[in-house]
Amino acid sequence: MSSSRKLKMMRRRELPFELVVEILARVPVKDLIRFRCVCKTWRSLFQDERFYRQHMTHAPTRIVSFRLSDILLGRFSCDNSGNKAEMILQANNILNARGERLVIDASLLGHCHGLFCFCFDNRIFGVWNPSLRVLREIRKPDVREWSEMGFGYDPSSQDYKIVLLLKKQGIHSEALVFSLKSGASRMIEFRDIGMLHSRVPGTLVGENIYWHVYDAKVKVTDKFLGFDLVSETFKFYPGPSNCVKGFPEVIAGGLRGGGLCTVGVDALSGGLIVWSAQHDDKIGGGIKSWSKICILSPGILEISTSCRIHRIFVVSAITYAGLLLVLVDIDGKESMKRESKLLAYNLEEKSLTNVETSLSLYSCGHLLTYVETLVPIPGRWKL
C-alpha cells in the first residue's frame, strides 16, 4: 500500500474537530494543562473564551476552606442509601507568580467562575485560580477603608468587577467599582438606611451581589442590599422574617440551586432554620419573596450528631450536589464541651446525615464551593 493511500485512510479515521472539542470540554483541568503540549491547535483552543466557557458548564464542583497557613480542598461522597456521607480534606499551599508560598492572612472579597479575589494585608489585591495554580496581583483600587465587599462577572462587558462599599458618610454612602480588564474605577452613591457596615464579602447570585443588612445594634434585619453588576445600581430587597439568633449564613443555591438562601438558628426552637429566596425572572433577577424550606429541631439534630445539645452555632453553610452542608459548633448539655459537626441535609428527600471528615473540623474556616476552570485572570498585572 502506498504511503499516500495510508495517509488518506488515517485522515478518514480522524474525529471531526467539533467532536474533539466536545470531548475535551469534559476533561479535567489538570489533564488539559498537560494536553497543551500536544499541538498548537489544542493550546490555542484552551485559551479561547468560547471553549473555557463551554468547559465551565461541565466542570466539577469542589469544596475549599481557607486557613492562615494553607487551604483545605475537599471532595464529598455519599453512598446510594444516603445514610453515610464523607468529606476528604487535604491541605494545600498557595504559591504566587514567583513560586513563593503565600500565607493566607487576607480578606476574601468573593469568588466567581473558579476565580477567588483577595486583599492581602489591606494593601495588595490578588486573583487566584486554584485549578490553574495561578495567583496574580492586580493594581490596587484607589481606596483605603471599606466595609462590605464583593466580586463578580458582568456579561455585558465581559469583565470581572470588584465592589467595595466605603465607610458611611451621613445618609448617603459610596461604593467603588473596579474593573479588572480595563483597570478603570468609578464611585457610585446610594442611599443608606442606617445599616451597620462591616467588612464582609457579599454573596453572588447570577449578576447580583447581596449583603444581609444589620442595624447599628448589630441585630439582623429583614433587609438585603443588592448590587446589579450590569447596571451598577444598588437596591434594597426584603429578607426573610427576622426570627433568627446570631448571624445567619447567606449562601447561593436555594431549593432548586441558583437562588439566595439563608441558614440560621431559629429564635423560638433553637434549631436550624433555612429560608430560600424567589427571584424575579426578568433581567436583573432581584429578590421577590422568601419561603421557609425547613426547621431542624434540636431533637432531630441530637439524633443526627449523637450530641446532647444545649446551644448550636452556625459556622458555615454551602449547597453541594443537591445537599445543604452546614458546619455547626455545638455546646453539649452535660459537659458544655464544644464540638464541631458537619451536617448534610438533602433538600429534596428532606433527610439529615452526619458527615464524616478526614481532618478535624476545628481547623476548618468558612466552606466555599468553586468550579475547576481554565478561566484566565484578566487585567493588567503587577508581578
N, C-alpha and C positions, 0 to 999 in steps of 0.2 A: 504494500500500500504506500502510495506516495505521501511525502510529508505534507503537501498542500491538502490532500484529502483528509489526512489525520486532523489537521488544523480545523477544517470545516466541521468535522464530526465533534470536536471539542467545543466549538462555538455553539453547536446545536444543543449541547448538554448544559450550557451556562444558563443560570437563572436570570429572568428579566430583572433589570436594575430595581424596578419598583417593588418586586417581591423581596429582593435583598434588603431594601430599606425597611420594609415591614418586619423582617426578621430581626434586623439589627436594632430596631426601635424597642425590642423586648429583651435585649441583652443587658445585664447589669453594668453599671458604670465602670467598675474595676476591670471588667473584661474589655470594654470599649476603649479604655485608656491604653491597654496593650495592643488593641487592634489598630491603633493609629499608625503603627509601623507597617501594616500590611501593604498599603499603597497610598499614593497621593489622593486618589479619589475618595477613599474612606476617611482619610484625615480631614479633607475639605468638607466632607459630608457631616462629620461630627461637630464642625464649627458652624454649620448652617442653622440659623434660627428656626426654620421650619422643622428641621429634624429634631433638635433638642426640645422643642415644644411638644412634638409628637411623642418623643421618648418619655417625657414627663407624665403623659397620660397613662403609661404602662408601668412607671417606676414604682418599686415597693416603698411602703411607708415604714420608717424606722422610728425608734424612741431614743431620746437623748436627755441627759441630765448634766448640768454644769456644776463643777466643784471648783474650789480655789486653785487646786494644783493641776487638775486634769478634767476630763469629761467622762461620763459613763454612756456607752452606747448599748442599747437594749434590743433584744429580739424576743418576741412574745409568742407563746404557743399554747394551744388549748386542745384537749382531747375531744373526740367526737361526741362524747356524752355531755361535755360541758361541766363535768364535776371536778376536773383538775386543770389548773392553769399555772403556767410558769413563765417567768421573765428572766432571761440570761443577760446579766450586766457585765460589760467588760470596760476596763479603764483604758483611755487613750489620751495621747497628748496632742495639743495644737501647736503646729510649727508655723513660724512666719516665713516670709519670702526668702530669708537668709538661712532657713533651716534651724533657727533657734527655738527652743521650747518656750512656749508662752504661758505665763501664769494668768489664770482667768480671774483677775481681780477687776471685774468690769461690769458695766451696766448693759444688759441686753435690751436693745431698742425694739426688736421684733424680728420676725423671720418670714420669708416668702419664697416659694419656688425652690426650696432647698438651700437658700442663702440666709445666713444669720448676720445681723448688723449689731455691732458692739460699740461702746465708747470705753476706752481704756484710760484709767487714771484721770478721768474728766478732761483729757487733753486730746487724745487720738481716737479717731473714728476708723473702724475697720469692718470689712465684709468678709465672711468666711463661708466657703463651700466645703463641708466635711467629706463629701463624696470625692471631690477632686483633690482634697487636702491642700486647698489654696486659701491663704489669708492675705488680704491686701489692704494697706492703709489708704484712706481716701482723704481728700482735702477737708479739713475740719470746718464745719459751718461757723460763721462769724457770730458766735453767741457763747456766753459764759455760764449763765444759770438757766436751768429749765426744770420743768416738773414732768407732767405726762409726756410720753414719747411713743412713736410708732414708726413702722417701716412697712412698705407695701409697693404694689406694682400698678401703674397707670397704663392700661392697654391702649388708650387713645394716643398717647405719646410714646408708647413702648419704652417707658422709663421707670426706674425704681426711685422712690422718694422717701426721705427721712422727714418726720414731722416732730417738732419739738414745741411744746406749749411753754411759753415763758412765764416768769413769775407774775402773779396777779398785780394789776395796776388799776385800782378803782373798780367800777362796774364793767369795765372793758378789759379783756385780756388779748394777748397777741400770740400768734404761733409762727414759727419759722418753718418754711417748707423748702427742703434742699433736694435738688435733682441730681442723681448720680451721673447720668450720661453727660449732661451739659455743664455740671458744676455750678449752675445758677441757683440763687436762693431768693426768696421773697417773703415779706411779712404779711400776715393775714390777721385782721382784727375780728373778734367775735364777742358777743355779749355774755358776760359771766352771770351765774345765778347764785353766787356765794359758795361755790364748791371749794372743798379742801384740795389744794394742789400738792401732790406728792409724786415722786419720781417712780412711776410705774409704767411698764410697757402696755400699749393697747392691744386689743385682740382684733386680728384681721379676719374679716368675713367678706369674700369677694373683693369689691372695690372700696370697702369702707373699713375704717379703724374705729373701734369702740372702747370707751373708758367708762367704768362704773363711777357714778358721782357720789362723793362723800361730803357731808356738811362740815362746818367749822368745828363741830364737836366730835369729829371722827366717827360719825354714825352713817351707816349705809342708807342711801335714799332710794326712791323708786324712779330714778332718772339715769339715763345714759347719755354721754356726749359722743356724737358720731362725726367723723370727718370723711367726706367723699373725696377720694384721691383724684378723680377725673375733673369734677367741677371745682375742687379745692374750696369747699364750703363746709361750715360747721352747723350742726343741728342737734337739739336735744330731743331724745326719744323717751317714751315710757319704759320703765323697768318692771320687773315682777313685783308682786306685793311685798312690802317691807316687813317680812316676818322671819328674818334670819338673825343669828348671832355672829359676831365677829366679822370677818372679811370673806365673803363668798368668792369662789374661783370663777372667773369668766373665761370660757373656752369657746373655740369654734367647733361646730359639729353637733347639731341638735338631733332630734329623734331620727330624722332621715338624712343625717350627715351633711352639713353645709351651713346651717343657721347658727345663731348665737345660743349659748347655753350657760346657765349658772348653777353651781353646786355649792351649797352652804349647809349650816347647822340650823335646823328648824327651832325657832324660839319656843315653841309650845311643847313638842315631844322630845327635843334633844337629839333626835336622829338626823339623818341626812335628807335634804330636800333638793330636788332637781327641777329646774324650770327650762323650757325651750322657747325660743322666740320664733314667731312667724314674721316673715319678711315680705315686703311689697314685691310683686312680680315685675313692676316697671323698672326702667333703668335707674340705678342708684340703690334700689333694694333696701330701704331703711326698715326699721322695726315697726311692725304694725300692731302686734299683740303678743301675749305670752300665755303658755299653757303649762300646767304642772304635770311633769312626767311621772314623778313618784315621790313618796316619802318612805324612807327606810328607817323603821323604828329601832330604838336601842335593842329591843329584844331580838329582832332579825339580825342586827349587827353582832350581837353577842354569840348567836348560833354560828355565824359565819367565821368570826375571828377567834372563837373559843376564849373570849375575854369577858370578864365581868366589868361592864363599862360604867364609869362614873361621869366622865366627860369625854367628848370627842372633838377633835380639831381637824379641819380640812387643810392639808398641806399643799396638795396639788391635784389636778384632775385633767384628763385628756380623753378624747374619744379615739378609739382604735379598732378597726375591723368589726364595727357593729357593737363594740363594747364601750362602756364608760369605766375607765380606770381611775380610781380615786385613792390617793395616798393620804392616810389619816394618822394622826397621833392620838393614842387612847390613854386616858388615866383610868387605872383599874379601881374597883370599888374597895377591895381589901387592902392591898399594899400601896395603892396610889402610885405605883410604878408606871412610868410612861412607856408605851410600846408603839412601834410604827408598823402599820399594816397596809398592804396594797390590795384593794378590793376590785373585782371585775363584775360589773352589772350589765347583763345582756338586755339591751334596750327593747328588743322585740319579744324575747321569751320571758322577760321580767324575772330573771333568776340572778342570784348573787353568789359569787365564788371568791374564796380567799386565794390570792396569788402567791405562789412560792417564788423566791428570788435567790439568785446565786451570791449576792452580796448583801451586807446589812443595809436595811432601808434607812438607817440613821445617816448614812453617808450620801443619800440622795438629796438633791435640791429639787427645784421645780422640774416636773417631767414635761417634755415637749415632743411633738411629732414633726417629722420632716420627710420629704421625698428625696431619694437619691437621684440627682440630676446632673446633666452636663452644662447647666446654665452658667455662662461666664460672668464674671463680676464687671459691670460696666463702669465707665467713668475714667477720670484721669488719675493715674496712680502716683503716689508719693512713696517710693521704695527706699 
